[in-house]
Each structure stands twice: as C-alpha cells, then as structure tokens.
Amino acid sequence: MNECPLTWREIEIIALLAGGLAWKVVGRQLGLSSGQVEWIVREAKRKTGSKTVVELVATALRKGWIT
C-alpha cells in the first residue's frame, strides 16, 4: 500500500462513495451532515490533486487505499 495522505474518515467516505452510495446516505450512515461529507471529500480531493470524485475514487483504488 502506498503512503496515504488521507485520514481514516476520508478513506471511509471514499470507500462508501465508491460503493455507489449518495452523499446524503453516506452522511446518514456515519452520523454526518451532507455538508460535512462534502467538506471532507473536498479536502481529500485537495490532498490528492483530484478534480472530481470519480478521479478521487480512481486514485484511491489505484494506490490501494480502498479495495
């Protein structure tokens, strides 16, 4: 596994989004608002240089941060 700059929460959210869950559903499952989920994803995109959520998920998969 490559060195991961993301927090465990960012990884958790990316994995749920990769599984096809909507932002609101992810938030509900984790006890977060959709705004919090959006902010966490925005931070993860910034850390990885990803422009979209699809690119973020692809990066996480390629680097082995999620399976």
PyMOL Python script that loads the backbone (N, CA, C, O; Angstrom):
from pymol import cmd

cmd.read_pdbstr("""\
ATOM      1  N   MET A   1       0.853  -1.191   0.000  1.00  0.00           N
ATOM      2  CA  MET A   1       0.000   0.000   0.000  1.00  0.00           C
ATOM      3  C   MET A   1       0.889   1.242   0.000  1.00  0.00           C
ATOM      4  O   MET A   1       1.847   1.326   0.768  1.00  0.00           O
ATOM      5  N   ASN A   2       0.569   2.196  -0.857  1.00  0.00           N
ATOM      6  CA  ASN A   2       1.335   3.437  -0.941  1.00  0.00           C
ATOM      7  C   ASN A   2       1.047   4.318   0.261  1.00  0.00           C
ATOM      8  O   ASN A   2      -0.002   4.211   0.895  1.00  0.00           O
ATOM      9  N   GLU A   3       2.001   5.192   0.562  1.00  0.00           N
ATOM     10  CA  GLU A   3       1.818   6.175   1.631  1.00  0.00           C
ATOM     11  C   GLU A   3       0.539   6.959   1.359  1.00  0.00           C
ATOM     12  O   GLU A   3       0.361   7.523   0.279  1.00  0.00           O
ATOM     13  N   CYS A   4      -0.330   6.986   2.330  1.00  0.00           N
ATOM     14  CA  CYS A   4      -1.642   7.613   2.142  1.00  0.00           C
ATOM     15  C   CYS A   4      -1.721   8.921   2.918  1.00  0.00           C
ATOM     16  O   CYS A   4      -1.540   8.924   4.136  1.00  0.00           O
ATOM     17  N   PRO A   5      -1.989  10.039   2.230  1.00  0.00           N
ATOM     18  CA  PRO A   5      -2.088  11.339   2.900  1.00  0.00           C
ATOM     19  C   PRO A   5      -3.464  11.593   3.530  1.00  0.00           C
ATOM     20  O   PRO A   5      -3.686  12.639   4.140  1.00  0.00           O
ATOM     21  N   LEU A   6      -4.382  10.636   3.382  1.00  0.00           N
ATOM     22  CA  LEU A   6      -5.763  10.842   3.811  1.00  0.00           C
ATOM     23  C   LEU A   6      -5.997  10.337   5.225  1.00  0.00           C
ATOM     24  O   LEU A   6      -5.294   9.452   5.713  1.00  0.00           O
ATOM     25  N   THR A   7      -7.005  10.923   5.877  1.00  0.00           N
ATOM     26  CA  THR A   7      -7.400  10.464   7.210  1.00  0.00           C
ATOM     27  C   THR A   7      -8.268   9.219   7.074  1.00  0.00           C
ATOM     28  O   THR A   7      -8.764   8.908   5.991  1.00  0.00           O
ATOM     29  N   TRP A   8      -8.442   8.517   8.179  1.00  0.00           N
ATOM     30  CA  TRP A   8      -9.293   7.318   8.154  1.00  0.00           C
ATOM     31  C   TRP A   8     -10.715   7.692   7.754  1.00  0.00           C
ATOM     32  O   TRP A   8     -11.382   6.914   7.071  1.00  0.00           O
ATOM     33  N   ARG A   9     -11.193   8.861   8.162  1.00  0.00           N
ATOM     34  CA  ARG A   9     -12.559   9.291   7.827  1.00  0.00           C
ATOM     35  C   ARG A   9     -12.679   9.558   6.328  1.00  0.00           C
ATOM     36  O   ARG A   9     -13.680   9.197   5.709  1.00  0.00           O
ATOM     37  N   GLU A  10     -11.662  10.187   5.749  1.00  0.00           N
ATOM     38  CA  GLU A  10     -11.681  10.435   4.307  1.00  0.00           C
ATOM     39  C   GLU A  10     -11.709   9.112   3.543  1.00  0.00           C
ATOM     40  O   GLU A  10     -12.460   8.964   2.578  1.00  0.00           O
ATOM     41  N   ILE A  11     -10.896   8.159   3.972  1.00  0.00           N
ATOM     42  CA  ILE A  11     -10.864   6.836   3.333  1.00  0.00           C
ATOM     43  C   ILE A  11     -12.227   6.156   3.461  1.00  0.00           C
ATOM     44  O   ILE A  11     -12.733   5.575   2.501  1.00  0.00           O
ATOM     45  N   GLU A  12     -12.808   6.233   4.646  1.00  0.00           N
ATOM     46  CA  GLU A  12     -14.117   5.611   4.894  1.00  0.00           C
ATOM     47  C   GLU A  12     -15.177   6.175   3.946  1.00  0.00           C
ATOM     48  O   GLU A  12     -15.959   5.425   3.361  1.00  0.00           O
ATOM     49  N   ILE A  13     -15.196   7.489   3.800  1.00  0.00           N
ATOM     50  CA  ILE A  13     -16.183   8.141   2.937  1.00  0.00           C
ATOM     51  C   ILE A  13     -15.936   7.803   1.476  1.00  0.00           C
ATOM     52  O   ILE A  13     -16.883   7.531   0.738  1.00  0.00           O
ATOM     53  N   ILE A  14     -14.679   7.817   1.047  1.00  0.00           N
ATOM     54  CA  ILE A  14     -14.363   7.475  -0.342  1.00  0.00           C
ATOM     55  C   ILE A  14     -14.807   6.049  -0.649  1.00  0.00           C
ATOM     56  O   ILE A  14     -15.353   5.787  -1.721  1.00  0.00           O
ATOM     57  N   ALA A  15     -14.580   5.132   0.277  1.00  0.00           N
ATOM     58  CA  ALA A  15     -14.984   3.737   0.065  1.00  0.00           C
ATOM     59  C   ALA A  15     -16.496   3.624  -0.084  1.00  0.00           C
ATOM     60  O   ALA A  15     -16.977   2.871  -0.930  1.00  0.00           O
ATOM     61  N   LEU A  16     -17.245   4.357   0.721  1.00  0.00           N
ATOM     62  CA  LEU A  16     -18.704   4.308   0.627  1.00  0.00           C
ATOM     63  C   LEU A  16     -19.187   4.925  -0.687  1.00  0.00           C
ATOM     64  O   LEU A  16     -20.110   4.405  -1.315  1.00  0.00           O
ATOM     65  N   LEU A  17     -18.569   6.028  -1.102  1.00  0.00           N
ATOM     66  CA  LEU A  17     -18.928   6.637  -2.379  1.00  0.00           C
ATOM     67  C   LEU A  17     -18.585   5.704  -3.530  1.00  0.00           C
ATOM     68  O   LEU A  17     -19.334   5.612  -4.501  1.00  0.00           O
ATOM     69  N   ALA A  18     -17.456   5.013  -3.424  1.00  0.00           N
ATOM     70  CA  ALA A  18     -17.054   4.053  -4.457  1.00  0.00           C
ATOM     71  C   ALA A  18     -18.063   2.920  -4.564  1.00  0.00           C
ATOM     72  O   ALA A  18     -18.237   2.338  -5.634  1.00  0.00           O
ATOM     73  N   GLY A  19     -18.726   2.606  -3.455  1.00  0.00           N
ATOM     74  CA  GLY A  19     -19.744   1.564  -3.452  1.00  0.00           C
ATOM     75  C   GLY A  19     -21.079   2.020  -4.018  1.00  0.00           C
ATOM     76  O   GLY A  19     -22.036   1.248  -4.069  1.00  0.00           O
ATOM     77  N   GLY A  20     -21.138   3.287  -4.447  1.00  0.00           N
ATOM     78  CA  GLY A  20     -22.333   3.785  -5.106  1.00  0.00           C
ATOM     79  C   GLY A  20     -23.314   4.526  -4.210  1.00  0.00           C
ATOM     80  O   GLY A  20     -24.407   4.882  -4.653  1.00  0.00           O
ATOM     81  N   LEU A  21     -22.941   4.763  -2.961  1.00  0.00           N
ATOM     82  CA  LEU A  21     -23.855   5.474  -2.064  1.00  0.00           C
ATOM     83  C   LEU A  21     -23.855   6.971  -2.353  1.00  0.00           C
ATOM     84  O   LEU A  21     -22.827   7.542  -2.717  1.00  0.00           O
ATOM     85  N   ALA A  22     -25.005   7.595  -2.188  1.00  0.00           N
ATOM     86  CA  ALA A  22     -25.139   9.039  -2.362  1.00  0.00           C
ATOM     87  C   ALA A  22     -24.591   9.754  -1.127  1.00  0.00           C
ATOM     88  O   ALA A  22     -24.505   9.170  -0.047  1.00  0.00           O
ATOM     89  N   TRP A  23     -24.225  11.014  -1.300  1.00  0.00           N
ATOM     90  CA  TRP A  23     -23.647  11.821  -0.217  1.00  0.00           C
ATOM     91  C   TRP A  23     -24.536  11.802   1.023  1.00  0.00           C
ATOM     92  O   TRP A  23     -24.050  11.626   2.140  1.00  0.00           O
ATOM     93  N   LYS A  24     -25.839  11.985   0.821  1.00  0.00           N
ATOM     94  CA  LYS A  24     -26.760  12.022   1.963  1.00  0.00           C
ATOM     95  C   LYS A  24     -26.798  10.691   2.693  1.00  0.00           C
ATOM     96  O   LYS A  24     -26.864  10.654   3.922  1.00  0.00           O
ATOM     97  N   VAL A  25     -26.757   9.601   1.944  1.00  0.00           N
ATOM     98  CA  VAL A  25     -26.776   8.267   2.550  1.00  0.00           C
ATOM     99  C   VAL A  25     -25.479   8.035   3.327  1.00  0.00           C
ATOM    100  O   VAL A  25     -25.502   7.499   4.436  1.00  0.00           O
ATOM    101  N   VAL A  26     -24.355   8.437   2.744  1.00  0.00           N
ATOM    102  CA  VAL A  26     -23.066   8.319   3.438  1.00  0.00           C
ATOM    103  C   VAL A  26     -23.124   9.093   4.746  1.00  0.00           C
ATOM    104  O   VAL A  26     -22.742   8.581   5.798  1.00  0.00           O
ATOM    105  N   GLY A  27     -23.600  10.314   4.674  1.00  0.00           N
ATOM    106  CA  GLY A  27     -23.712  11.138   5.881  1.00  0.00           C
ATOM    107  C   GLY A  27     -24.601  10.502   6.931  1.00  0.00           C
ATOM    108  O   GLY A  27     -24.263  10.485   8.114  1.00  0.00           O
ATOM    109  N   ARG A  28     -25.729   9.985   6.499  1.00  0.00           N
ATOM    110  CA  ARG A  28     -26.659   9.347   7.427  1.00  0.00           C
ATOM    111  C   ARG A  28     -26.005   8.141   8.103  1.00  0.00           C
ATOM    112  O   ARG A  28     -26.139   7.956   9.313  1.00  0.00           O
ATOM    113  N   GLN A  29     -25.302   7.325   7.325  1.00  0.00           N
ATOM    114  CA  GLN A  29     -24.656   6.135   7.874  1.00  0.00           C
ATOM    115  C   GLN A  29     -23.578   6.482   8.891  1.00  0.00           C
ATOM    116  O   GLN A  29     -23.359   5.748   9.855  1.00  0.00           O
ATOM    117  N   LEU A  30     -22.902   7.618   8.665  1.00  0.00           N
ATOM    118  CA  LEU A  30     -21.785   7.987   9.532  1.00  0.00           C
ATOM    119  C   LEU A  30     -22.156   9.032  10.583  1.00  0.00           C
ATOM    120  O   LEU A  30     -21.313   9.447  11.378  1.00  0.00           O
ATOM    121  N   GLY A  31     -23.408   9.451  10.582  1.00  0.00           N
ATOM    122  CA  GLY A  31     -23.844  10.456  11.549  1.00  0.00           C
ATOM    123  C   GLY A  31     -23.313  11.846  11.236  1.00  0.00           C
ATOM    124  O   GLY A  31     -23.050  12.641  12.138  1.00  0.00           O
ATOM    125  N   LEU A  32     -23.158  12.134   9.937  1.00  0.00           N
ATOM    126  CA  LEU A  32     -22.653  13.423   9.486  1.00  0.00           C
ATOM    127  C   LEU A  32     -23.692  14.090   8.592  1.00  0.00           C
ATOM    128  O   LEU A  32     -24.544  13.418   8.011  1.00  0.00           O
ATOM    129  N   SER A  33     -23.617  15.408   8.485  1.00  0.00           N
ATOM    130  CA  SER A  33     -24.481  16.107   7.535  1.00  0.00           C
ATOM    131  C   SER A  33     -23.890  15.951   6.135  1.00  0.00           C
ATOM    132  O   SER A  33     -22.709  15.634   5.986  1.00  0.00           O
ATOM    133  N   SER A  34     -24.705  16.170   5.120  1.00  0.00           N
ATOM    134  CA  SER A  34     -24.188  16.092   3.752  1.00  0.00           C
ATOM    135  C   SER A  34     -23.133  17.174   3.527  1.00  0.00           C
ATOM    136  O   SER A  34     -22.210  16.987   2.735  1.00  0.00           O
ATOM    137  N   GLY A  35     -23.269  18.309   4.225  1.00  0.00           N
ATOM    138  CA  GLY A  35     -22.271  19.378   4.137  1.00  0.00           C
ATOM    139  C   GLY A  35     -20.922  18.938   4.695  1.00  0.00           C
ATOM    140  O   GLY A  35     -19.876  19.277   4.142  1.00  0.00           O
ATOM    141  N   GLN A  36     -20.947  18.185   5.790  1.00  0.00           N
ATOM    142  CA  GLN A  36     -19.703  17.669   6.352  1.00  0.00           C
ATOM    143  C   GLN A  36     -19.054  16.675   5.393  1.00  0.00           C
ATOM    144  O   GLN A  36     -17.838  16.689   5.202  1.00  0.00           O
ATOM    145  N   VAL A  37     -19.870  15.815   4.796  1.00  0.00           N
ATOM    146  CA  VAL A  37     -19.354  14.847   3.830  1.00  0.00           C
ATOM    147  C   VAL A  37     -18.730  15.598   2.655  1.00  0.00           C
ATOM    148  O   VAL A  37     -17.641  15.246   2.201  1.00  0.00           O
ATOM    149  N   GLU A  38     -19.405  16.616   2.170  1.00  0.00           N
ATOM    150  CA  GLU A  38     -18.895  17.404   1.047  1.00  0.00           C
ATOM    151  C   GLU A  38     -17.552  18.041   1.408  1.00  0.00           C
ATOM    152  O   GLU A  38     -16.625  18.024   0.598  1.00  0.00           O
ATOM    153  N   TRP A  39     -17.437  18.601   2.612  1.00  0.00           N
ATOM    154  CA  TRP A  39     -16.198  19.248   3.044  1.00  0.00           C
ATOM    155  C   TRP A  39     -15.060  18.228   3.136  1.00  0.00           C
ATOM    156  O   TRP A  39     -13.940  18.506   2.706  1.00  0.00           O
ATOM    157  N   ILE A  40     -15.341  17.059   3.691  1.00  0.00           N
ATOM    158  CA  ILE A  40     -14.325  16.011   3.832  1.00  0.00           C
ATOM    159  C   ILE A  40     -13.851  15.548   2.453  1.00  0.00           C
ATOM    160  O   ILE A  40     -12.653  15.356   2.244  1.00  0.00           O
ATOM    161  N   VAL A  41     -14.772  15.371   1.521  1.00  0.00           N
ATOM    162  CA  VAL A  41     -14.406  14.963   0.161  1.00  0.00           C
ATOM    163  C   VAL A  41     -13.585  16.061  -0.515  1.00  0.00           C
ATOM    164  O   VAL A  41     -12.609  15.768  -1.206  1.00  0.00           O
ATOM    165  N   ARG A  42     -13.970  17.308  -0.320  1.00  0.00           N
ATOM    166  CA  ARG A  42     -13.220  18.427  -0.902  1.00  0.00           C
ATOM    167  C   ARG A  42     -11.774  18.425  -0.387  1.00  0.00           C
ATOM    168  O   ARG A  42     -10.840  18.635  -1.160  1.00  0.00           O
ATOM    169  N   GLU A  43     -11.593  18.189   0.911  1.00  0.00           N
ATOM    170  CA  GLU A  43     -10.251  18.119   1.485  1.00  0.00           C
ATOM    171  C   GLU A  43      -9.457  16.947   0.912  1.00  0.00           C
ATOM    172  O   GLU A  43      -8.267  17.084   0.626  1.00  0.00           O
ATOM    173  N   ALA A  44     -10.106  15.800   0.743  1.00  0.00           N
ATOM    174  CA  ALA A  44      -9.441  14.632   0.175  1.00  0.00           C
ATOM    175  C   ALA A  44      -9.025  14.905  -1.273  1.00  0.00           C
ATOM    176  O   ALA A  44      -7.937  14.509  -1.692  1.00  0.00           O
ATOM    177  N   LYS A  45      -9.885  15.578  -2.031  1.00  0.00           N
ATOM    178  CA  LYS A  45      -9.541  15.929  -3.409  1.00  0.00           C
ATOM    179  C   LYS A  45      -8.350  16.879  -3.430  1.00  0.00           C
ATOM    180  O   LYS A  45      -7.459  16.736  -4.267  1.00  0.00           O
ATOM    181  N   ARG A  46      -8.327  17.835  -2.527  1.00  0.00           N
ATOM    182  CA  ARG A  46      -7.214  18.783  -2.457  1.00  0.00           C
ATOM    183  C   ARG A  46      -5.908  18.047  -2.153  1.00  0.00           C
ATOM    184  O   ARG A  46      -4.888  18.299  -2.795  1.00  0.00           O
ATOM    185  N   LYS A  47      -5.937  17.145  -1.182  1.00  0.00           N
ATOM    186  CA  LYS A  47      -4.732  16.410  -0.776  1.00  0.00           C
ATOM    187  C   LYS A  47      -4.185  15.526  -1.889  1.00  0.00           C
ATOM    188  O   LYS A  47      -2.975  15.322  -1.982  1.00  0.00           O
ATOM    189  N   THR A  48      -5.060  15.006  -2.724  1.00  0.00           N
ATOM    190  CA  THR A  48      -4.630  14.076  -3.781  1.00  0.00           C
ATOM    191  C   THR A  48      -4.486  14.743  -5.140  1.00  0.00           C
ATOM    192  O   THR A  48      -3.988  14.124  -6.081  1.00  0.00           O
ATOM    193  N   GLY A  49      -4.910  15.983  -5.258  1.00  0.00           N
ATOM    194  CA  GLY A  49      -4.855  16.673  -6.542  1.00  0.00           C
ATOM    195  C   GLY A  49      -5.947  16.238  -7.501  1.00  0.00           C
ATOM    196  O   GLY A  49      -5.859  16.489  -8.703  1.00  0.00           O
ATOM    197  N   SER A  50      -6.974  15.590  -6.978  1.00  0.00           N
ATOM    198  CA  SER A  50      -8.096  15.124  -7.808  1.00  0.00           C
ATOM    199  C   SER A  50      -9.048  16.269  -8.092  1.00  0.00           C
ATOM    200  O   SER A  50      -9.293  17.116  -7.233  1.00  0.00           O
ATOM    201  N   LYS A  51      -9.584  16.288  -9.303  1.00  0.00           N
ATOM    202  CA  LYS A  51     -10.534  17.344  -9.673  1.00  0.00           C
ATOM    203  C   LYS A  51     -11.982  16.924  -9.455  1.00  0.00           C
ATOM    204  O   LYS A  51     -12.850  17.772  -9.247  1.00  0.00           O
ATOM    205  N   THR A  52     -12.248  15.624  -9.501  1.00  0.00           N
ATOM    206  CA  THR A  52     -13.613  15.126  -9.351  1.00  0.00           C
ATOM    207  C   THR A  52     -13.637  13.983  -8.346  1.00  0.00           C
ATOM    208  O   THR A  52     -12.592  13.443  -7.981  1.00  0.00           O
ATOM    209  N   VAL A  53     -14.825  13.621  -7.906  1.00  0.00           N
ATOM    210  CA  VAL A  53     -14.979  12.477  -7.004  1.00  0.00           C
ATOM    211  C   VAL A  53     -14.590  11.191  -7.718  1.00  0.00           C
ATOM    212  O   VAL A  53     -13.998  10.297  -7.114  1.00  0.00           O
ATOM    213  N   VAL A  54     -14.920  11.096  -9.002  1.00  0.00           N
ATOM    214  CA  VAL A  54     -14.559   9.899  -9.776  1.00  0.00           C
ATOM    215  C   VAL A  54     -13.036   9.752  -9.814  1.00  0.00           C
ATOM    216  O   VAL A  54     -12.508   8.655  -9.628  1.00  0.00           O
ATOM    217  N   GLU A  55     -12.347  10.845 -10.053  1.00  0.00           N
ATOM    218  CA  GLU A  55     -10.885  10.815 -10.068  1.00  0.00           C
ATOM    219  C   GLU A  55     -10.337  10.456  -8.682  1.00  0.00           C
ATOM    220  O   GLU A  55      -9.362   9.712  -8.574  1.00  0.00           O
ATOM    221  N   LEU A  56     -10.956  10.976  -7.637  1.00  0.00           N
ATOM    222  CA  LEU A  56     -10.549  10.669  -6.264  1.00  0.00           C
ATOM    223  C   LEU A  56     -10.696   9.179  -5.969  1.00  0.00           C
ATOM    224  O   LEU A  56      -9.786   8.559  -5.420  1.00  0.00           O
ATOM    225  N   VAL A  57     -11.839   8.608  -6.334  1.00  0.00           N
ATOM    226  CA  VAL A  57     -12.080   7.178  -6.120  1.00  0.00           C
ATOM    227  C   VAL A  57     -11.083   6.351  -6.930  1.00  0.00           C
ATOM    228  O   VAL A  57     -10.525   5.377  -6.425  1.00  0.00           O
ATOM    229  N   ALA A  58     -10.859   6.740  -8.187  1.00  0.00           N
ATOM    230  CA  ALA A  58      -9.911   6.007  -9.042  1.00  0.00           C
ATOM    231  C   ALA A  58      -8.507   6.043  -8.451  1.00  0.00           C
ATOM    232  O   ALA A  58      -7.803   5.033  -8.463  1.00  0.00           O
ATOM    233  N   THR A  59      -8.102   7.180  -7.942  1.00  0.00           N
ATOM    234  CA  THR A  59      -6.780   7.312  -7.313  1.00  0.00           C
ATOM    235  C   THR A  59      -6.680   6.410  -6.092  1.00  0.00           C
ATOM    236  O   THR A  59      -5.686   5.707  -5.910  1.00  0.00           O
ATOM    237  N   ALA A  60      -7.707   6.433  -5.260  1.00  0.00           N
ATOM    238  CA  ALA A  60      -7.707   5.608  -4.048  1.00  0.00           C
ATOM    239  C   ALA A  60      -7.644   4.130  -4.392  1.00  0.00           C
ATOM    240  O   ALA A  60      -6.942   3.372  -3.723  1.00  0.00           O
ATOM    241  N   LEU A  61      -8.357   3.714  -5.414  1.00  0.00           N
ATOM    242  CA  LEU A  61      -8.317   2.321  -5.846  1.00  0.00           C
ATOM    243  C   LEU A  61      -6.948   1.948  -6.411  1.00  0.00           C
ATOM    244  O   LEU A  61      -6.380   0.916  -6.055  1.00  0.00           O
ATOM    245  N   ARG A  62      -6.433   2.786  -7.283  1.00  0.00           N
ATOM    246  CA  ARG A  62      -5.138   2.522  -7.935  1.00  0.00           C
ATOM    247  C   ARG A  62      -3.999   2.435  -6.914  1.00  0.00           C
ATOM    248  O   ARG A  62      -3.092   1.614  -7.055  1.00  0.00           O
ATOM    249  N   LYS A  63      -4.052   3.281  -5.893  1.00  0.00           N
ATOM    250  CA  LYS A  63      -2.981   3.293  -4.893  1.00  0.00           C
ATOM    251  C   LYS A  63      -3.199   2.290  -3.764  1.00  0.00           C
ATOM    252  O   LYS A  63      -2.348   2.142  -2.886  1.00  0.00           O
ATOM    253  N   GLY A  64      -4.343   1.602  -3.787  1.00  0.00           N
ATOM    254  CA  GLY A  64      -4.609   0.578  -2.786  1.00  0.00           C
ATOM    255  C   GLY A  64      -5.106   1.111  -1.462  1.00  0.00           C
ATOM    256  O   GLY A  64      -5.057   0.402  -0.456  1.00  0.00           O
ATOM    257  N   TRP A  65      -5.587   2.349  -1.436  1.00  0.00           N
ATOM    258  CA  TRP A  65      -6.108   2.927  -0.198  1.00  0.00           C
ATOM    259  C   TRP A  65      -7.488   2.382   0.125  1.00  0.00           C
ATOM    260  O   TRP A  65      -7.883   2.319   1.289  1.00  0.00           O
ATOM    261  N   ILE A  66      -8.228   1.986  -0.920  1.00  0.00           N
ATOM    262  CA  ILE A  66      -9.508   1.303  -0.747  1.00  0.00           C
ATOM    263  C   ILE A  66      -9.502   0.092  -1.670  1.00  0.00           C
ATOM    264  O   ILE A  66      -8.715   0.021  -2.614  1.00  0.00           O
ATOM    265  N   THR A  67     -10.388  -0.860  -1.386  1.00  0.00           N
ATOM    266  CA  THR A  67     -10.441  -2.052  -2.238  1.00  0.00           C
ATOM    267  C   THR A  67     -11.855  -2.252  -2.756  1.00  0.00           C
ATOM    268  O   THR A  67     -12.112  -3.204  -3.494  1.00  0.00           O
TER     269      THR A  67
END
""", "prot")
cmd.dss("prot")
cmd.show_as("cartoon", "prot")
cmd.util.cbc("prot")
cmd.orient("prot")
